[in-house]
Amino acid sequence: MNRYTLARTTLLVAFLVFIAGPLDARAQAEPPHVHTDGRVTFSLKAPEARDVALFSWELRAFSEETTVPMTLEADSIWRVTVGPLSPGVYDYWFDMDGLRITDPMGRNVFGQRLGARDYFEIPGPEGTPRHDEWREVSHGAVAIHWYPSKAVGEHRRLHVYTPPGYFENPDRTYPVLYLLHGAGDDDGIWPTLGRANVILDNLIADGKAVPMVLVMPDGMPTVAGEGDRNARRQRMHAVFEQDVLDDLIPYVEARYRIHADRDGRAIAGLSMGGGQSLRIGLGHLDRFAWIGGFSSSTFGLDPVLDPLAARTEQVNEQLQLLWLAIGEDDFLLERHTQFVKRLGELGIDHEYHETEGYHMWSVWRGYLAAFAPRLWHE
């Protein structure tokens, strides 16, 4: 081998070593890997990090901790395996040296008010899919709109679900459920992590729920002014109520074939949105006959209930359904049960369910699956 050939070979070997690098540098993290036994392995490539942990609210259903430390392995990848977990949808993120980040290898990243996160899912057993699992049934559609809100003074976003067959049946009108989210999220959460459209598709396909339109607005308008946290919160709820009644409902009814009467309107929500649903629904029984609250925040609702005490009989005639549910481990349980007790003392008809679970999405998806079949059924 002459000098030229030797030099060229040496350079080629050096180049290959350079681009390949050591084994640990070539190793790659992967999306969450769901094992056949329900365990899930997470990985993150962050060789310079000092501390990495997995965070998921849903882990509370299986342990007392929502944070699980990850281990830096020999290939420079942080890993942890959790479970086995029950079939379901799980949101998660990573905490890296105190910084909250989404999974760079995640396939279902979505953004919300309190930051972006990801989700993965564990399918139900073959032949028995979850109520919130995609199935081979007819599917509806989800559209995004921006509508002008005089109450808020800006254009606001909302998501609208139309059931299967909506566009093929131009002469048919549909009942409508206004579905509200919790604090920290926005109008995009119900059709993503909440799987509202999937749940409705499945219920309608099984003949358990009537075809309906879902209107999912942003329940946290920006409000100006000073005052403490409670004062600002009450001001926000008041502005949102005005927005729903004066701006949102007219906008949706002008563009969708939905019933424009109280018997054809329902309103429900979770946590903050549950409180808003109770406030708006019970405060305007001339507009809503069906009301639902999922793990509702009932703070500040006495001014809504007080005027009903003098006309309980009329209230019960107007209400088609007042449906309430909360998990037995929910941090809002005590205040929620006080609200339910007050309903009983006033003699207001209601249906109350106390279930297993915490303040989390696996519970709320189940509540929607239980509440929707009750609507527009005697």
C-alpha positions, 0 to 999 in steps of 0.5 A: 500500500503506497503512502497516498492510499494509506493516507486516504484510508486513514482519513476515511476511517477517521471520518467514519469514526467522527460521523458515527461517534461512540455508541452512546451518542448514536443511541436514540430515545423512543416514543413511549413503548407499551408492553403487552402486560400494560407496562410502559417504558419512557425514554429521553436523550439528555446525557448532560442532564442532572435529574430527569423525572416522568410526571403524569396526573393519571399515575395517581390512580395507581400510586400516591406519586405523580412523579417517577424518577428516571435513570440515566443508563449506559447509552446516555438515555434516561429511562423508566418503566411504570405500570402495569397500567389499566387501558386508558389515555394518559397525559405526561411530560418530563421534568428535566433539572426543574424544567418542564418539557414535552417528549421530543419523541412524542407523537401526541403533543398538544398545547394548553394554558399551563404548558404543552404536554403529550399523551399515550394510550393503552388499548382495551382488550380485544373485543371490549374497547374503551368508551373513549377508544377509536373504533370502526364506526361512523365518525363525526367532524370537529371544526374550529371557529373564531367568533367576535365577542362583544362581551370580551372585546376580541375574537375568541376560538371555539371547537364544534363537533357535528355528529355522523350524518350531519352533512348528509341530512341538510333538513335535520336539526340537532340538540346541542350540548355546550361543553366547558373545560377546566382551569388551565386548559382551553377549548381544544382540550375536549376533542384532544385529551378529552376525546369528546368526539370519539366518545360521542361517535361510539355512543351514537353508533351503539344507539346509546346517545341521540346525535347531537352537536357539541360546542366547546368554547374557551371558558377563560376570557381575559378580563381587565381590572384590579382586585384579589384572585377571587374578585378577578375570578368572579369577574371572569365568570361574569364576562364568560356568562355574558359571552355565552348568552349574547355572543356564542349562542347566537353565533353558533345558532346562525351557522349550525342546524341546532335547536334554538330552544331551552329543551334542545340545549344542554350545558355541562363542564368539568371543574371550573367549567362545571361551576360555570355550567351550574352558574349559567344553567341554573341562572338561566333556566329559560335557556337551558333544560339540561345541566351537568357538572363533572367534579365541579368547582362550586365556589361562589354559587350561593348567589345563583341558588338563593333566588331559586329557593322561592320558586323551587316548584317552577325550577323542578318543572323547568329542569329536565336533568341536573346531573352531578358527579365527583370522585371520592378522592377529589380535592373538591369533594368537601365543597361539592358535597356542601353544594349538593346538600344545599340542593337537597335542602332547597328541594331542587331535583338532581342526580348525584354520583360519587365515584372512584377517582381523583380530579383527572381526565380518566374520570371526566371522560367517564362522566361524559360517557355517562351523562350524554346518554341521559340527554333528550331521553325520558 
